[in-house]
Structure formats: C-alpha cells, structure tokens
Amino acid sequence: MAARSAKVAAHVLAWPEFQGARRVLAYLATPSEVQTADLLRAAFRVCVPVVVGADLVLRELGPETPLHRGALGIREPGAAAAVVPPEEVDLALVPGVAFDWAGHRIGRGGGYYDRLLPRLSRATTCGLAFREQVVTALDPAPWDVAVGYICTEDGLAAAQQPS
C-alpha cells in the first residue's frame, strides 16, 4: 500500500494545481486509505478536517501540531490549532471508499464531505483513491457532491461530468 500511495502522491506533487496552491486541505489517512504524509510535508500551508458535531471544521496543521484520536477515531489536531476558513482553501484532497469517473464519491456515510465541499468556494477538489476504488458509475444521492478530479496510482484525470 505504501508504494501505491507514493505513486498517487507523485502524480499530485507534479500537478500544477498542487504546486500553485497557497492552502491545501488534506486528510490524515487511516491505514486503508491513500496515505497523505508525503503530500502534507510538501504542501505550503495545510489544513485538515476535524469532526465537530455534524460538520467538519478545518484546522491548521504544522509539523509540530499535536494530534489525538477524534470523534471517529481518526487522528486530528486539537482545539488549540487555528481554524481555517473554508474559502481560504485552494486545493482539497478528498478521501473516499469509492469514486466514479464523474467524480461522485461514497464516503463513510456521515455526509461530512458533502456538507464541506460546497463551502470550499474557490477550491479545486480531487479524490485520492486506489485504482480498484474507482468504478464506472455510482448512483449518487441528491445531496452527494462530486469532486473535480480523481487521482489513482495510474494518474490524475478530470472528472467526466455527464452532459
């Protein structure tokens, strides 16, 4: 999994959207997800999502930021980390259980990212996945929010929105 995650990271690191982003939203990966440590280290300014009630709040992440297990058992910074307004995010790297080539995603079922993504008013959004997580088509619910790009170990591609 580490080698495959490194390939995904290499595609993102070479992407002009990543290279030009002043603020990147990424996630602190669980063991089954595309690992983001290389991307977190390379980004100019990073924030990560923190579960607060039914929503995600974005908190600044630096090399010395202490982490703890949050509401869903995922590592996250504590309340001492600065809150980042969603409109400051230039690029959002999004996890998912599955994606399709139209950019639809299935998450863990809480709808957290579906509520967050519309608040990222200027951000380019990219789902990070392993190739077997990308399927031909998903059946999105009306509240599901698609990402603009998908990146796997095979490469990075713009989501193909149906016309």
BALOBA-1460 file (C-alpha; in Angstrom, 3 decimals):
// residues 163
<rec num="1" residu="m" x="0.000" y="0.000" z="0.000"/>
<rec num="2" residu="a" x="2.895" y="2.396" z="0.703"/>
<rec num="3" residu="a" x="4.289" y="2.044" z="-2.825"/>
<rec num="4" residu="r" x="0.865" y="2.624" z="-4.361"/>
<rec num="5" residu="s" x="0.269" y="5.662" z="-2.139"/>
<rec num="6" residu="a" x="3.668" y="7.025" z="-3.196"/>
<rec num="7" residu="k" x="2.600" y="6.788" z="-6.861"/>
<rec num="8" residu="v" x="-0.622" y="8.701" z="-6.122"/>
<rec num="9" residu="a" x="1.402" y="11.315" z="-4.231"/>
<rec num="10" residu="a" x="3.870" y="11.658" z="-7.125"/>
<rec num="11" residu="h" x="1.025" y="12.490" z="-9.527"/>
<rec num="12" residu="v" x="-0.378" y="15.090" z="-7.130"/>
<rec num="13" residu="l" x="3.052" y="16.601" z="-6.401"/>
<rec num="14" residu="a" x="3.650" y="17.105" z="-10.144"/>
<rec num="15" residu="w" x="0.223" y="18.715" z="-10.658"/>
<rec num="16" residu="p" x="0.316" y="22.496" z="-11.231"/>
<rec num="17" residu="e" x="-2.823" y="22.863" z="-9.062"/>
<rec num="18" residu="f" x="-0.886" y="21.430" z="-6.111"/>
<rec num="19" residu="q" x="2.281" y="23.366" z="-6.859"/>
<rec num="20" residu="g" x="0.382" y="26.664" z="-7.021"/>
<rec num="21" residu="a" x="-1.909" y="26.103" z="-4.052"/>
<rec num="22" residu="r" x="-1.399" y="28.502" z="-1.166"/>
<rec num="23" residu="r" x="-3.589" y="26.392" z="1.154"/>
<rec num="24" residu="v" x="-4.189" y="22.661" z="0.773"/>
<rec num="25" residu="l" x="-6.880" y="20.719" z="2.594"/>
<rec num="26" residu="a" x="-5.813" y="17.113" z="3.038"/>
<rec num="27" residu="y" x="-6.824" y="14.313" z="5.359"/>
<rec num="28" residu="l" x="-4.860" y="12.325" z="7.893"/>
<rec num="29" residu="a" x="-5.178" y="8.864" z="6.366"/>
<rec num="30" residu="t" x="-6.454" y="5.747" z="8.053"/>
<rec num="31" residu="p" x="-4.474" y="2.561" z="7.233"/>
<rec num="32" residu="s" x="-6.824" y="1.577" z="4.364"/>
<rec num="33" residu="e" x="-6.738" y="4.967" z="2.605"/>
<rec num="34" residu="v" x="-4.242" y="6.522" z="0.214"/>
<rec num="35" residu="q" x="-1.543" y="7.768" z="2.565"/>
<rec num="36" residu="t" x="-1.072" y="11.535" z="2.559"/>
<rec num="37" residu="a" x="2.087" y="12.078" z="4.666"/>
<rec num="38" residu="d" x="4.266" y="12.983" z="1.645"/>
<rec num="39" residu="l" x="1.652" y="15.467" z="0.432"/>
<rec num="40" residu="l" x="1.256" y="17.018" z="3.879"/>
<rec num="41" residu="r" x="5.020" y="17.553" z="4.119"/>
<rec num="42" residu="a" x="5.241" y="19.086" z="0.631"/>
<rec num="43" residu="a" x="2.301" y="21.499" z="0.820"/>
<rec num="44" residu="f" x="2.995" y="25.152" z="1.564"/>
<rec num="45" residu="r" x="0.168" y="25.523" z="4.123"/>
<rec num="46" residu="v" x="-2.001" y="22.611" z="5.184"/>
<rec num="47" residu="c" x="-5.276" y="22.223" z="6.988"/>
<rec num="48" residu="v" x="-7.124" y="19.041" z="7.890"/>
<rec num="49" residu="p" x="-10.756" y="18.324" z="8.712"/>
<rec num="50" residu="v" x="-11.866" y="17.855" z="12.307"/>
<rec num="51" residu="v" x="-15.302" y="16.453" z="13.156"/>
<rec num="52" residu="v" x="-17.296" y="18.883" z="15.296"/>
<rec num="53" residu="g" x="-20.870" y="17.728" z="15.753"/>
<rec num="54" residu="a" x="-22.328" y="17.041" z="12.301"/>
<rec num="55" residu="d" x="-19.764" y="19.137" z="10.418"/>
<rec num="56" residu="l" x="-16.102" y="19.333" z="9.538"/>
<rec num="57" residu="v" x="-14.082" y="22.270" z="10.820"/>
<rec num="58" residu="l" x="-10.745" y="22.926" z="9.147"/>
<rec num="59" residu="r" x="-7.722" y="23.269" z="11.434"/>
<rec num="60" residu="e" x="-4.180" y="24.342" z="10.605"/>
<rec num="61" residu="l" x="-1.654" y="21.500" z="10.600"/>
<rec num="62" residu="g" x="2.051" y="22.104" z="11.078"/>
<rec num="63" residu="p" x="4.999" y="19.766" z="11.682"/>
<rec num="64" residu="e" x="4.712" y="20.170" z="15.466"/>
<rec num="65" residu="t" x="0.910" y="20.143" z="15.778"/>
<rec num="66" residu="p" x="-0.115" y="17.631" z="18.453"/>
<rec num="67" residu="l" x="-2.685" y="15.070" z="17.285"/>
<rec num="68" residu="h" x="-5.246" y="12.990" z="19.141"/>
<rec num="69" residu="r" x="-7.961" y="10.495" z="18.141"/>
<rec num="70" residu="g" x="-11.111" y="12.412" z="17.246"/>
<rec num="71" residu="a" x="-14.803" y="11.581" z="17.304"/>
<rec num="72" residu="l" x="-14.487" y="8.968" z="14.538"/>
<rec num="73" residu="g" x="-11.187" y="7.523" z="15.755"/>
<rec num="74" residu="i" x="-9.226" y="9.479" z="13.127"/>
<rec num="75" residu="r" x="-6.149" y="11.480" z="14.126"/>
<rec num="76" residu="e" x="-6.777" y="15.205" z="14.229"/>
<rec num="77" residu="p" x="-5.376" y="18.397" z="15.766"/>
<rec num="78" residu="g" x="-6.974" y="19.676" z="18.943"/>
<rec num="79" residu="a" x="-8.817" y="22.906" z="19.649"/>
<rec num="80" residu="a" x="-5.518" y="24.810" z="20.050"/>
<rec num="81" residu="a" x="-4.883" y="24.534" z="16.290"/>
<rec num="82" residu="a" x="-6.081" y="27.592" z="14.373"/>
<rec num="83" residu="v" x="-9.367" y="27.331" z="12.479"/>
<rec num="84" residu="v" x="-9.046" y="27.876" z="8.717"/>
<rec num="85" residu="p" x="-11.994" y="29.421" z="6.868"/>
<rec num="86" residu="p" x="-13.124" y="27.112" z="4.017"/>
<rec num="87" residu="e" x="-12.889" y="29.944" z="1.483"/>
<rec num="88" residu="e" x="-9.094" y="30.047" z="2.031"/>
<rec num="89" residu="v" x="-8.605" y="26.538" z="0.618"/>
<rec num="90" residu="d" x="-7.189" y="26.383" z="-2.925"/>
<rec num="91" residu="l" x="-6.976" y="22.596" z="-3.290"/>
<rec num="92" residu="a" x="-8.909" y="19.912" z="-1.405"/>
<rec num="93" residu="l" x="-7.612" y="16.324" z="-1.421"/>
<rec num="94" residu="v" x="-10.574" y="14.132" z="-0.514"/>
<rec num="95" residu="p" x="-10.745" y="10.528" z="0.692"/>
<rec num="96" residu="g" x="-13.479" y="8.082" z="-0.253"/>
<rec num="97" residu="v" x="-14.474" y="4.454" z="-0.112"/>
<rec num="98" residu="a" x="-15.312" y="4.573" z="-3.830"/>
<rec num="99" residu="f" x="-15.377" y="7.084" z="-6.686"/>
<rec num="100" residu="d" x="-16.662" y="7.026" z="-10.238"/>
<rec num="101" residu="w" x="-15.212" y="8.802" z="-13.257"/>
<rec num="102" residu="a" x="-17.891" y="11.515" z="-12.976"/>
<rec num="103" residu="g" x="-16.359" y="12.481" z="-9.616"/>
<rec num="104" residu="h" x="-19.116" y="11.054" z="-7.432"/>
<rec num="105" residu="r" x="-17.896" y="9.524" z="-4.197"/>
<rec num="106" residu="i" x="-19.010" y="7.249" z="-1.447"/>
<rec num="107" residu="g" x="-17.590" y="8.150" z="1.936"/>
<rec num="108" residu="r" x="-18.071" y="6.578" z="5.321"/>
<rec num="109" residu="g" x="-21.724" y="7.529" z="5.439"/>
<rec num="110" residu="g" x="-21.803" y="10.635" z="7.623"/>
<rec num="111" residu="g" x="-22.144" y="13.157" z="4.783"/>
<rec num="112" residu="y" x="-19.344" y="15.271" z="6.270"/>
<rec num="113" residu="y" x="-17.588" y="15.974" z="2.972"/>
<rec num="114" residu="d" x="-20.909" y="16.511" z="1.162"/>
<rec num="115" residu="r" x="-21.567" y="19.354" z="3.615"/>
<rec num="116" residu="l" x="-17.984" y="20.664" z="3.461"/>
<rec num="117" residu="l" x="-17.278" y="20.663" z="-0.286"/>
<rec num="118" residu="p" x="-19.850" y="23.358" z="-1.208"/>
<rec num="119" residu="r" x="-18.261" y="25.648" z="1.419"/>
<rec num="120" residu="l" x="-14.868" y="25.422" z="-0.368"/>
<rec num="121" residu="s" x="-15.844" y="28.234" z="-2.708"/>
<rec num="122" residu="r" x="-12.545" y="28.608" z="-4.575"/>
<rec num="123" residu="a" x="-11.026" y="25.149" z="-4.146"/>
<rec num="124" residu="t" x="-10.207" y="22.624" z="-6.813"/>
<rec num="125" residu="t" x="-11.308" y="19.230" z="-5.462"/>
<rec num="126" residu="c" x="-9.552" y="15.917" z="-6.055"/>
<rec num="127" residu="g" x="-10.444" y="12.462" z="-4.799"/>
<rec num="128" residu="l" x="-7.489" y="10.241" z="-3.884"/>
<rec num="129" residu="a" x="-8.072" y="6.540" z="-4.428"/>
<rec num="130" residu="f" x="-6.508" y="3.254" z="-5.388"/>
<rec num="131" residu="r" x="-7.496" y="2.012" z="-8.861"/>
<rec num="132" residu="e" x="-9.900" y="-0.639" z="-7.521"/>
<rec num="133" residu="q" x="-11.824" y="2.083" z="-5.671"/>
<rec num="134" residu="v" x="-12.799" y="3.776" z="-8.942"/>
<rec num="135" residu="v" x="-15.807" y="2.256" z="-10.647"/>
<rec num="136" residu="t" x="-17.598" y="3.005" z="-13.892"/>
<rec num="137" residu="a" x="-20.600" y="4.660" z="-12.237"/>
<rec num="138" residu="l" x="-22.130" y="5.240" z="-8.830"/>
<rec num="139" residu="d" x="-25.745" y="6.120" z="-8.137"/>
<rec num="140" residu="p" x="-25.368" y="9.430" z="-6.295"/>
<rec num="141" residu="a" x="-27.978" y="10.696" z="-3.862"/>
<rec num="142" residu="p" x="-29.308" y="14.220" z="-4.468"/>
<rec num="143" residu="w" x="-27.093" y="15.603" z="-1.672"/>
<rec num="144" residu="d" x="-23.868" y="13.938" z="-2.872"/>
<rec num="145" residu="v" x="-21.213" y="16.398" z="-4.068"/>
<rec num="146" residu="a" x="-18.804" y="15.315" z="-6.805"/>
<rec num="147" residu="v" x="-15.094" y="16.142" z="-6.933"/>
<rec num="148" residu="g" x="-13.490" y="17.733" z="-9.978"/>
<rec num="149" residu="y" x="-10.558" y="15.316" z="-10.327"/>
<rec num="150" residu="i" x="-9.656" y="11.735" z="-9.449"/>
<rec num="151" residu="c" x="-6.090" y="10.612" z="-8.762"/>
<rec num="152" residu="t" x="-5.003" y="6.979" z="-8.526"/>
<rec num="153" residu="e" x="-1.630" y="5.305" z="-8.837"/>
<rec num="154" residu="d" x="-2.315" y="5.240" z="-12.610"/>
<rec num="155" residu="g" x="-2.563" y="9.029" z="-12.911"/>
<rec num="156" residu="l" x="-4.677" y="12.121" z="-12.409"/>
<rec num="157" residu="a" x="-7.760" y="12.860" z="-14.508"/>
<rec num="158" residu="a" x="-10.514" y="15.440" z="-14.615"/>
<rec num="159" residu="a" x="-13.878" y="14.025" z="-13.646"/>
<rec num="160" residu="q" x="-16.065" y="13.468" z="-16.674"/>
<rec num="161" residu="q" x="-19.354" y="15.149" z="-15.815"/>
<rec num="162" residu="p" x="-22.269" y="13.874" z="-17.925"/>
<rec num="163" residu="s" x="-23.539" y="16.398" z="-20.468"/>
